[in-house]
Amino acid sequence: MFKTAVLSAVLFAATAFTAQAHEVWLEREAAALHVYLGDPDGRPDPEAAKRLTGGRLLIDGQPQAVAYTAQADHQTVPVTAAGDVRWVHDTVWEPWKTDDGKFQAAVYHARYGRSEPTGGAGYEFVPVAANSDTFVLTFEGKPVPDKTVKLVDPDKWARQMATDGEGRFTVPARGKGKYILIAENETPSDVTVSGQKVDSLLHIATLTYIAE
């Protein structure tokens, strides 16, 4: 029984570490949306990518029927609509126990594009104007002040910034190419995830966009 308890504790700790060390980010080309899970400034996790197929694709705030196609290190979804795309998944990982013995679960909020200066009901980066380098980090439509933001630039150079008192920050221009923004936000909760009632949710937001 002791061995079982120790094994369970190790598994919970491993799940928590994996969730906090992995982000979901989106890339797009032509009519395909590529969904990755791993480290944006390193490399995707091919094994973990198998967990992505339950994610919800949102266009103009409306859920879309999707068919996932497994690739070597990610999942691909056909998308033909123009404009920004959002993707949400709350069961990539099973809930885990935090240091205080309470249960927590991760919710991934990924967005591709910065053409729409509007936000949704989740956790996301919203440009103040179409294609702007200034963003507002919002949760449930409200600005999130004084929050750490990780930036990965086209050279995969990573740095940390922070939102101001109004949830705003500006990304420094570092040339053409792909930029990825990342932020976390922990909130109390009493929802049930994968059959387990959780006490808090760890929201992980990413935004991918291309600077021309």
Backbone as CSV, one residue per row, in Angstrom:
resi,resn,N_x,N_y,N_z,CA_x,CA_y,CA_z,C_x,C_y,C_z
1,MET,0.839,-1.212,0.000,0.000,0.000,0.000,0.869,1.256,0.000
2,PHE,1.980,1.196,0.771,2.886,2.334,0.817,3.471,2.594,-0.560
3,LYS,3.857,1.498,-1.260,4.413,1.654,-2.588,3.409,2.271,-3.543
4,THR,2.138,1.868,-3.404,1.082,2.419,-4.254,0.925,3.908,-4.013
5,ALA,0.948,4.318,-2.737,0.799,5.737,-2.399,1.958,6.552,-2.952
6,VAL,3.171,6.006,-2.832,4.344,6.716,-3.349,4.268,6.840,-4.856
7,LEU,3.865,5.745,-5.529,3.749,5.778,-6.988,2.723,6.809,-7.424
8,SER,1.590,6.873,-6.724,0.556,7.853,-7.060,1.084,9.268,-6.904
9,ALA,1.824,9.516,-5.837,2.386,10.848,-5.609,3.359,11.222,-6.716
10,VAL,4.179,10.259,-7.135,5.138,10.515,-8.206,4.417,10.823,-9.509
11,LEU,3.350,10.069,-9.818,2.595,10.296,-11.041,1.927,11.663,-11.037
12,PHE,1.343,12.053,-9.900,0.721,13.376,-9.800,1.765,14.466,-10.016
13,ALA,2.933,14.325,-9.395,3.989,15.329,-9.535,4.475,15.402,-10.971
14,ALA,4.597,14.242,-11.614,5.060,14.222,-13.001,4.058,14.899,-13.918
15,THR,2.765,14.675,-13.687,1.733,15.309,-14.505,1.765,16.816,-14.342
16,ALA,1.892,17.293,-13.095,1.942,18.731,-12.845,3.134,19.361,-13.542
17,PHE,4.303,18.715,-13.437,5.501,19.260,-14.076,5.340,19.296,-15.592
18,THR,4.770,18.220,-16.161,4.604,18.155,-17.612,3.653,19.238,-18.097
19,ALA,2.541,19.438,-17.395,1.576,20.458,-17.797,2.191,21.841,-17.758
20,GLN,2.993,22.115,-16.721,3.594,23.437,-16.588,4.764,23.641,-17.552
21,ALA,5.357,22.551,-18.029,6.503,22.653,-18.926,6.099,22.577,-20.394
22,HIS,4.840,22.288,-20.671,4.360,22.155,-22.039,3.330,23.240,-22.355
23,GLU,3.428,23.762,-23.558,2.413,24.681,-24.055,1.857,24.135,-25.364
24,VAL,0.633,24.553,-25.671,0.047,24.259,-26.980,0.170,25.524,-27.814
25,TRP,0.662,25.384,-29.034,0.679,26.539,-29.930,0.225,26.120,-31.316
26,LEU,-0.236,27.097,-32.079,-0.810,26.856,-33.399,0.074,27.447,-34.486
27,GLU,0.122,26.760,-35.600,0.751,27.291,-36.803,-0.202,27.026,-37.957
28,ARG,-0.138,27.877,-38.974,-1.105,27.758,-40.059,-0.442,27.944,-41.413
29,GLU,-0.898,27.145,-42.370,-0.474,27.310,-43.753,-1.613,26.865,-44.661
30,ALA,-1.891,27.670,-45.674,-2.971,27.368,-46.619,-4.241,27.020,-45.852
31,ALA,-4.782,25.825,-46.059,-6.042,25.430,-45.426,-5.832,24.463,-44.273
32,ALA,-4.648,24.478,-43.674,-4.350,23.553,-42.585,-3.899,24.302,-41.334
33,LEU,-4.421,23.878,-40.187,-3.995,24.390,-38.888,-3.193,23.291,-38.212
34,HIS,-1.980,23.628,-37.771,-1.108,22.662,-37.125,-1.111,22.939,-35.620
35,VAL,-1.413,21.912,-34.832,-1.520,22.040,-33.377,-0.354,21.292,-32.738
36,TYR,0.468,22.030,-31.989,1.666,21.455,-31.372,1.548,21.480,-29.853
37,LEU,2.204,20.527,-29.207,2.301,20.483,-27.748,3.752,20.216,-27.390
38,GLY,4.319,21.081,-26.554,5.719,20.920,-26.180,6.300,22.236,-25.730
39,ASP,7.522,22.506,-26.163,8.237,23.715,-25.782,8.435,24.583,-27.025
40,PRO,7.738,25.724,-27.130,7.833,26.551,-28.339,9.231,27.065,-28.659
41,ASP,10.093,27.217,-27.650,11.450,27.665,-27.945,12.427,26.490,-28.006
42,GLY,11.864,25.293,-28.005,12.676,24.097,-28.163,12.117,23.246,-29.283
43,ARG,11.336,22.232,-28.908,10.759,21.377,-29.926,9.450,20.776,-29.433
44,PRO,8.590,20.318,-30.353,7.342,19.662,-29.960,7.631,18.315,-29.296
45,ASP,6.636,17.824,-28.560,6.708,16.520,-27.913,5.840,15.558,-28.718
46,PRO,6.416,14.696,-29.559,5.624,13.818,-30.433,4.668,12.904,-29.677
47,GLU,5.109,12.369,-28.533,4.262,11.451,-27.773,3.077,12.196,-27.165
48,ALA,3.343,13.374,-26.588,2.280,14.156,-25.964,1.275,14.664,-26.989
49,ALA,1.705,14.854,-28.237,0.811,15.370,-29.281,-0.380,14.459,-29.530
50,LYS,-0.258,13.197,-29.149,-1.375,12.263,-29.317,-2.564,12.642,-28.444
51,ARG,-2.337,13.470,-27.409,-3.381,13.867,-26.474,-4.234,15.032,-26.972
52,LEU,-3.912,15.593,-28.128,-4.522,16.850,-28.565,-5.868,16.705,-29.254
53,THR,-6.274,15.502,-29.588,-7.423,15.326,-30.479,-8.770,15.726,-29.885
54,GLY,-8.842,15.963,-28.598,-10.116,16.380,-28.005,-10.323,17.880,-27.975
55,GLY,-9.376,18.640,-28.543,-9.469,20.098,-28.490,-10.602,20.654,-29.315
56,ARG,-11.114,21.809,-28.887,-12.225,22.469,-29.563,-11.694,23.618,-30.416
57,LEU,-12.061,23.624,-31.679,-11.669,24.674,-32.610,-12.772,25.724,-32.659
58,LEU,-12.386,27.002,-32.483,-13.352,28.100,-32.481,-13.003,29.102,-33.574
59,ILE,-13.985,29.444,-34.387,-13.841,30.485,-35.400,-14.994,31.457,-35.225
60,ASP,-14.681,32.740,-35.055,-15.699,33.754,-34.753,-16.478,33.379,-33.494
61,GLY,-15.795,32.733,-32.555,-16.408,32.361,-31.293,-17.290,31.132,-31.354
62,GLN,-17.411,30.519,-32.516,-18.290,29.371,-32.683,-17.488,28.083,-32.827
63,PRO,-17.874,27.022,-32.088,-17.166,25.750,-32.219,-17.366,25.138,-33.602
64,GLN,-16.313,24.517,-34.105,-16.341,23.920,-35.437,-16.149,22.409,-35.338
65,ALA,-16.802,21.686,-36.240,-16.552,20.252,-36.333,-15.166,20.053,-36.927
66,VAL,-14.350,19.217,-36.290,-12.978,19.034,-36.748,-12.642,17.559,-36.890
67,ALA,-11.738,17.283,-37.803,-11.193,15.943,-37.984,-9.681,16.061,-37.892
68,TYR,-9.101,15.424,-36.888,-7.665,15.515,-36.672,-6.922,14.481,-37.512
69,THR,-5.761,14.899,-38.010,-4.866,13.992,-38.716,-3.521,14.014,-38.006
70,ALA,-3.080,12.854,-37.532,-1.823,12.783,-36.797,-0.637,12.936,-37.728
71,GLN,0.305,13.809,-37.335,1.567,13.971,-38.033,2.689,13.429,-37.136
72,ALA,3.912,13.530,-37.582,5.019,12.954,-36.819,5.146,13.553,-35.423
73,ASP,4.900,14.876,-35.293,5.072,15.510,-33.987,3.946,16.469,-33.630
74,HIS,2.806,16.396,-34.323,1.690,17.283,-34.017,0.412,16.747,-34.659
75,GLN,-0.669,17.514,-34.516,-1.940,17.183,-35.143,-2.298,18.279,-36.144
76,THR,-2.967,17.891,-37.219,-3.387,18.852,-38.239,-4.902,18.841,-38.362
77,VAL,-5.466,20.054,-38.516,-6.909,20.225,-38.670,-7.155,21.071,-39.923
78,PRO,-8.073,20.663,-40.797,-8.372,21.507,-41.960,-9.135,22.757,-41.552
79,VAL,-8.676,23.919,-42.023,-9.340,25.197,-41.745,-9.306,26.034,-43.024
80,THR,-10.468,26.437,-43.480,-10.526,27.252,-44.694,-10.964,28.676,-44.424
81,ALA,-11.569,28.934,-43.266,-12.070,30.267,-42.958,-10.915,31.248,-42.774
82,ALA,-11.135,32.483,-43.198,-10.144,33.531,-42.981,-10.240,34.054,-41.551
83,GLY,-9.256,34.815,-41.125,-9.304,35.413,-39.797,-8.575,34.588,-38.757
84,ASP,-8.616,35.076,-37.526,-7.921,34.413,-36.430,-8.648,33.138,-36.012
85,VAL,-7.876,32.208,-35.472,-8.416,30.907,-35.070,-8.074,30.666,-33.607
86,ARG,-9.012,30.105,-32.863,-8.793,29.774,-31.452,-9.010,28.283,-31.225
87,TRP,-8.318,27.752,-30.233,-8.363,26.317,-29.935,-8.268,26.159,-28.420
88,VAL,-9.171,25.349,-27.836,-9.236,25.186,-26.376,-9.301,23.702,-26.032
89,HIS,-8.578,23.317,-24.984,-8.593,21.912,-24.543,-8.374,21.880,-23.036
90,ASP,-9.265,21.180,-22.308,-9.135,21.132,-20.848,-8.901,19.726,-20.302
91,THR,-8.666,18.744,-21.184,-8.410,17.383,-20.695,-7.165,16.770,-21.344
92,VAL,-6.210,17.621,-21.710,-4.950,17.076,-22.231,-4.286,16.214,-21.156
93,TRP,-4.307,16.716,-19.916,-3.717,15.990,-18.784,-4.781,15.678,-17.747
94,GLU,-4.617,14.570,-17.051,-5.477,14.263,-15.915,-5.192,15.272,-14.795
95,PRO,-6.190,15.598,-13.969,-5.929,16.482,-12.826,-4.838,15.900,-11.926
96,TRP,-4.102,16.782,-11.251,-3.027,16.350,-10.367,-3.172,17.050,-9.021
97,LYS,-2.470,16.526,-8.016,-2.481,17.134,-6.688,-1.370,18.169,-6.577
98,THR,-1.720,19.329,-6.023,-0.731,20.364,-5.767,-0.041,20.080,-4.431
99,ASP,0.916,20.918,-4.063,1.663,20.697,-2.821,0.780,20.716,-1.587
100,ASP,-0.350,21.416,-1.656,-1.245,21.469,-0.499,-2.301,20.369,-0.530
101,GLY,-2.143,19.404,-1.444,-3.047,18.260,-1.478,-4.338,18.476,-2.224
102,LYS,-4.497,19.626,-2.858,-5.708,19.896,-3.616,-5.493,19.571,-5.093
103,PHE,-6.608,19.372,-5.792,-6.504,18.994,-7.192,-6.545,20.204,-8.114
104,GLN,-5.728,20.125,-9.158,-5.653,21.176,-10.161,-5.668,20.535,-11.552
105,ALA,-6.204,21.276,-12.523,-6.215,20.813,-13.913,-5.764,21.940,-14.819
106,ALA,-5.270,21.568,-15.996,-4.779,22.556,-16.959,-5.794,22.786,-18.066
107,VAL,-5.918,24.055,-18.469,-6.756,24.423,-19.610,-5.872,25.187,-20.594
108,TYR,-5.790,24.684,-21.817,-4.994,25.337,-22.847,-5.872,26.224,-23.720
109,HIS,-5.418,27.466,-23.928,-6.100,28.427,-24.790,-5.093,28.883,-25.843
110,ALA,-5.234,28.420,-27.062,-4.280,28.781,-28.113,-4.981,29.609,-29.183
111,ARG,-4.265,30.577,-29.703,-4.811,31.451,-30.748,-3.769,31.635,-31.838
112,TYR,-4.242,31.655,-33.081,-3.356,31.979,-34.195,-3.882,33.239,-34.869
113,GLY,-3.019,34.224,-35.031,-3.378,35.452,-35.727,-3.617,36.625,-34.802
114,ARG,-3.378,37.828,-35.336,-3.601,39.065,-34.571,-4.360,40.082,-35.422
115,SER,-5.193,39.591,-36.332,-5.933,40.482,-37.223,-7.212,41.015,-36.595
116,GLU,-7.667,40.387,-35.502,-8.943,40.770,-34.880,-8.702,41.350,-33.496
117,PRO,-8.971,42.638,-33.299,-8.775,43.261,-31.983,-9.939,42.982,-31.031
118,THR,-10.341,41.732,-30.968,-11.447,41.313,-30.093,-11.031,40.048,-29.364
119,GLY,-11.565,39.892,-28.153,-11.277,38.706,-27.357,-12.514,37.877,-27.140
120,GLY,-12.301,36.679,-26.594,-13.418,35.798,-26.304,-13.619,35.655,-24.811
121,ALA,-14.225,34.540,-24.421,-14.548,34.316,-23.010,-13.426,33.595,-22.277
122,GLY,-12.348,33.234,-22.995,-11.280,32.475,-22.363,-10.131,33.348,-21.903
123,TYR,-8.951,32.798,-21.993,-7.727,33.482,-21.591,-6.928,33.706,-22.862
124,GLU,-6.695,34.959,-23.235,-6.021,35.176,-24.509,-5.374,36.549,-24.628
125,PHE,-4.500,36.627,-25.622,-3.831,37.873,-25.982,-4.648,38.542,-27.083
126,VAL,-5.013,39.809,-26.869,-5.848,40.527,-27.822,-5.079,41.743,-28.338
127,PRO,-4.856,41.855,-29.647,-4.171,43.045,-30.179,-5.061,44.271,-30.019
128,VAL,-4.466,45.429,-29.735,-5.268,46.642,-29.551,-5.802,47.154,-30.880
129,ALA,-5.185,46.731,-31.978,-5.644,47.054,-33.333,-5.162,45.925,-34.238
130,ALA,-5.741,45.821,-35.400,-5.343,44.765,-36.324,-3.842,44.808,-36.594
131,ASN,-3.181,43.674,-36.384,-1.743,43.513,-36.646,-0.848,44.397,-35.788
132,SER,-1.363,44.811,-34.639,-0.580,45.654,-33.731,0.446,44.821,-32.957
133,ASP,1.538,45.479,-32.540,2.527,44.847,-31.677,2.190,45.039,-30.196
134,THR,1.125,45.775,-29.918,0.673,45.981,-28.541,-0.558,45.124,-28.286
135,PHE,-0.553,44.443,-27.143,-1.620,43.504,-26.818,-2.162,43.771,-25.417
136,VAL,-3.382,43.266,-25.179,-3.955,43.220,-23.841,-4.187,41.749,-23.509
137,LEU,-3.654,41.317,-22.387,-3.894,39.955,-21.923,-5.210,39.959,-21.155
138,THR,-6.172,39.148,-21.589,-7.495,39.159,-20.973,-7.887,37.773,-20.469
139,PHE,-8.682,37.774,-19.404,-9.295,36.548,-18.890,-10.777,36.809,-18.710
140,GLU,-11.583,36.022,-19.397,-13.041,36.203,-19.389,-13.411,37.640,-19.743
141,GLY,-12.672,38.194,-20.708,-12.978,39.522,-21.229,-12.408,40.683,-20.438
142,LYS,-11.718,40.406,-19.320,-11.175,41.479,-18.487,-9.645,41.471,-18.531
143,PRO,-9.015,42.652,-18.531,-7.547,42.724,-18.560,-6.915,42.047,-17.348
144,VAL,-5.762,41.442,-17.565,-5.010,40.792,-16.482,-3.746,41.618,-16.236
145,PRO,-3.708,42.412,-15.164,-2.538,43.278,-14.914,-1.387,42.522,-14.274
146,ASP,-0.190,43.074,-14.451,1.012,42.613,-13.741,1.240,41.106,-13.874
147,LYS,1.092,40.608,-15.084,1.263,39.173,-15.335,2.497,38.951,-16.211
148,THR,3.282,37.947,-15.873,4.466,37.621,-16.662,4.066,37.030,-18.007
149,VAL,4.728,37.498,-19.062,4.494,37.000,-20.417,5.830,36.539,-20.986
150,LYS,5.831,35.352,-21.567,7.029,34.847,-22.238,6.904,35.079,-23.734
151,LEU,7.952,35.605,-24.334,7.991,35.842,-25.769,9.047,34.940,-26.400
152,VAL,8.661,34.253,-27.476,9.617,33.500,-28.290,9.632,34.158,-29.665
153,ASP,10.796,34.677,-30.083,10.868,35.444,-31.328,11.227,34.528,-32.514
154,PRO,11.325,35.073,-33.729,11.601,34.229,-34.897,12.896,33.421,-34.822
155,ASP,13.855,33.883,-34.025,15.103,33.140,-33.848,15.039,32.162,-32.679
156,LYS,13.808,31.987,-32.121,13.571,31.144,-30.940,14.331,31.662,-29.724
157,TRP,14.598,32.966,-29.739,15.161,33.635,-28.577,14.014,33.954,-27.623
158,ALA,14.120,33.525,-26.361,13.040,33.707,-25.392,13.398,34.781,-24.376
159,ARG,12.404,35.584,-24.019,12.583,36.600,-22.985,11.265,36.768,-22.248
160,GLN,11.326,37.361,-21.072,10.125,37.603,-20.282,9.792,39.089,-20.254
161,MET,8.496,39.347,-20.312,7.983,40.700,-20.171,6.877,40.651,-19.129
162,ALA,6.183,41.756,-18.940,5.063,41.778,-18.005,4.005,42.750,-18.495
163,THR,2.756,42.412,-18.232,1.672,43.341,-18.551,1.690,44.489,-17.539
164,ASP,1.186,45.644,-17.957,1.128,46.779,-17.039,-0.154,46.718,-16.207
165,GLY,-0.488,47.806,-15.559,-1.671,47.833,-14.701,-2.977,47.678,-15.438
166,GLU,-2.939,47.822,-16.766,-4.141,47.660,-17.578,-4.076,46.403,-18.457
167,GLY,-3.121,45.549,-18.144,-2.997,44.302,-18.890,-2.293,44.432,-20.223
168,ARG,-1.687,45.609,-20.492,-1.063,45.857,-21.795,0.433,45.580,-21.782
169,PHE,0.949,45.270,-22.950,2.389,45.174,-23.156,2.651,45.267,-24.657
170,THR,3.863,45.634,-25.012,4.240,45.761,-26.418,5.399,44.819,-26.724
171,VAL,5.253,44.080,-27.807,6.299,43.142,-28.228,7.365,43.900,-29.011
172,PRO,8.626,43.816,-28.610,9.688,44.496,-29.360,9.874,43.845,-30.727
173,ALA,10.004,44.651,-31.753,10.192,44.128,-33.109,11.578,43.517,-33.235
174,ARG,11.619,42.252,-33.620,12.892,41.555,-33.788,12.949,40.871,-35.157
175,GLY,12.424,41.569,-36.155,12.503,41.060,-37.516,11.273,40.297,-37.956
176,LYS,11.292,39.845,-39.190,10.179,39.100,-39.757,10.185,37.658,-39.264
177,GLY,8.993,37.063,-39.258,8.910,35.666,-38.885,7.874,35.393,-37.814
178,LYS,7.993,34.224,-37.184,6.991,33.726,-36.231,7.291,34.192,-34.812
179,TYR,6.264,34.747,-34.166,6.329,35.137,-32.761,5.314,34.305,-31.974
180,ILE,5.699,33.891,-30.775,4.779,33.158,-29.898,4.780,33.823,-28.527
181,LEU,3.587,34.140,-28.022,3.415,34.716,-26.691,2.792,33.657,-25.780
182,ILE,3.237,33.635,-24.519,2.781,32.610,-23.572,2.531,33.245,-22.213
183,ALA,1.436,32.864,-21.563,1.161,33.332,-20.201,0.334,32.293,-19.466
184,GLU,0.485,32.255,-18.141,-0.288,31.342,-17.297,-1.130,32.148,-16.316
185,ASN,-2.233,31.546,-15.881,-3.108,32.211,-14.923,-3.833,31.143,-14.114
186,GLU,-3.619,31.151,-12.814,-4.252,30.160,-11.937,-5.497,30.751,-11.296
187,THR,-6.610,30.035,-11.363,-7.872,30.524,-10.810,-8.537,29.440,-9.959
188,PRO,-9.258,29.841,-8.904,-10.007,28.850,-8.118,-11.133,28.255,-8.958
189,SER,-11.524,27.043,-8.622,-12.553,26.377,-9.413,-13.217,25.281,-8.597
190,ASP,-14.433,24.919,-9.003,-15.094,23.755,-8.397,-15.692,22.859,-9.479
191,VAL,-15.107,22.898,-10.688,-15.598,22.095,-11.798,-15.025,20.679,-11.708
192,THR,-15.579,19.784,-12.493,-15.099,18.413,-12.569,-14.409,18.190,-13.904
193,VAL,-13.190,17.697,-13.864,-12.393,17.435,-15.066,-11.997,15.965,-15.072
194,SER,-12.358,15.262,-16.124,-12.040,13.824,-16.240,-12.494,13.045,-15.005
195,GLY,-13.678,13.405,-14.496,-14.251,12.685,-13.365,-13.726,13.110,-12.009
196,GLN,-12.825,14.077,-11.958,-12.245,14.529,-10.698,-12.610,15.992,-10.443
197,LYS,-13.202,16.264,-9.299,-13.491,17.646,-8.935,-12.177,18.346,-8.611
198,VAL,-11.971,19.516,-9.190,-10.711,20.234,-8.991,-10.947,21.520,-8.214
199,ASP,-9.902,21.945,-7.510,-9.979,23.149,-6.687,-9.449,24.380,-7.402
200,SER,-8.666,24.156,-8.463,-8.124,25.284,-9.224,-7.840,24.849,-10.649
201,LEU,-7.772,25.833,-11.534,-7.439,25.599,-12.932,-6.205,26.410,-13.290
202,LEU,-5.294,25.775,-14.009,-4.123,26.457,-14.526,-4.380,26.745,-15.998
203,HIS,-4.677,28.006,-16.314,-4.955,28.416,-17.691,-3.627,28.788,-18.361
204,ILE,-3.381,28.222,-19.542,-2.150,28.485,-20.278,-2.534,29.026,-21.656
205,ALA,-2.200,30.286,-21.896,-2.561,30.943,-23.157,-1.350,31.108,-24.046
206,THR,-1.559,30.890,-25.349,-0.522,31.200,-26.322,-1.143,31.958,-27.491
207,LEU,-0.329,32.776,-28.117,-0.705,33.445,-29.364,0.456,33.310,-30.336
208,THR,0.170,32.818,-31.530,1.174,32.744,-32.585,0.780,33.704,-33.695
209,TYR,1.744,34.479,-34.180,1.470,35.337,-35.335,2.742,35.501,-36.145
210,ILE,2.556,35.910,-37.394,3.677,36.098,-38.306,3.853,37.589,-38.587
211,ALA,5.044,38.089,-38.357,5.376,39.476,-38.692,5.971,39.507,-40.101
212,GLU,5.354,40.270,-40.978,5.823,40.353,-42.363,6.911,41.407,-42.531
